[in-house]
Amino acid sequence: MNQRQSQISNIPESVWSLINQIDHLKGQWIGGAKLNPQALGRLKRFVLVTSTGASTRIEGSKLSDEDVEKFMRGLSLQKFTDRDKQEVQSYFELLENVFTSWKHIPFTEGIIKQLHRELLKYVEKDERHRGEYKKMENSVEMFDESGKSVGVIFETTPSYLTPKRMVELVERTADALSAKGGSAFGGKRQEVHPLIIIGNFLVEFLAIHPFQDGNGRLSRVLTNLLLLKAGYEYVPYVSHEKLVEDNKTDYYVALRKSQTSLETGHENITSWLEFFLTVSLEQARQAIELLSHENIEKILSPKQIAVWRYVETVDEATAGDIAKATGVLRPTVSQAIDVLLRLKKIERVGQGRTTRYRKV
C-alpha cells in the first residue's frame, strides 16, 4: 500500500459515522432555490459577511463582522490598516463569486492560481506574487485573538518542490472527485467518498502551503467550492469559516497532528478528518435548522407563509379551502403546498378531488 492509499484507507468508524450523519442531513436539505429567493439572498449576504470576518481574523485581521458589514456598504473604517480592509474586500468578492458561479468553476491548478490572484487583488504588498507559487520558504503560524502571532506550528513543503507537488495533488483530487476514486490514490478503481477526498486535499494543500501568502484563506474558499461541487448546496447559507474560527485551537492542533505524519511512511490524517467533518456536520445541522418550525418563515414567501399559518390552525383542508380562507390564488396555493410537502411540514390525505392536507 503506497502513501496516498494509506492516508484514505482504514478510515475509522468515527469518521464514517460523521460522514453518514452529514449525508443524512444533506438529504433533508430540499432545493433551497425553490424556496423564497429573497430570504435565501438575505441569508447568503449574512454568511458572506460572517465568513469574510471569520476567515480573515483566523489569519490575524482585527475587523469584526460589524466592521466588515460597514466596510462592504462603503462606510469608512479609519482605525483599521489598509491591509485588513484590502483582504476583507478581496475575500468577500471572491466568496460571493464562488457562491454565485460554482457550477461554472472547474477544479484545476490554473483555477487555483486564478482564485489566488483574485484573493489578493486589492492587497498591495502581495502584488508581485499573486497567482504565483512561492519562491521562498514559508511556514504555518497561529494567531491569537489580537492578531498577534503565537508561533510557528508547521514547516511546509520546500519552494523548489511546490510546483510538482501541486500538479500531483490537484490531478489526484480531480480524478478522485470525478469518480475514478481509488485509482487516483494508487488503488483499484473504486469510489472514495467526496468528503474524504476534500478533507485529504485540504490537509495536503495546507501542508504544501504553495503560495507566499493567503494559503489559509484560499483553503477556505476552496472548501466552499469543493463542497458545493460535491452536492452540499446548503453551504452558502451557514458559514463554514465561522465554525472554524470558533474552534481555532482545535483546527491548528488537528492540522499539525495530521500534517506531521505526512511523508513518514505512517501517514494518518484521522485527526484532521474528524475536525473537518465535525465542523461540516454542525454546518449541516444549522442548515437543516433553517427549515425547522421556528425558522420556516425566514425562507418562505409571504403567500406561502399565509398558507402554512392557515394549515396550522385546522385539522385538515383542501386546496380550495385554503385559497378561500387566505385569499391566495389557487395556483399559488398549489405551489405553496408543494413547497410545504417537500419540507415535510404538511402531509397529503386522500387522493383526487377530495385530497386534503394537514400539519405533520
Beta strands, then each sheet from edge to edge (+ up, - down):
strand 1: 139-143
strand 2: 149-155
strand 3: 346-349
strand 4: 356-359
sheet 1: 1+ 2-
sheet 2: 3+ 4-
end
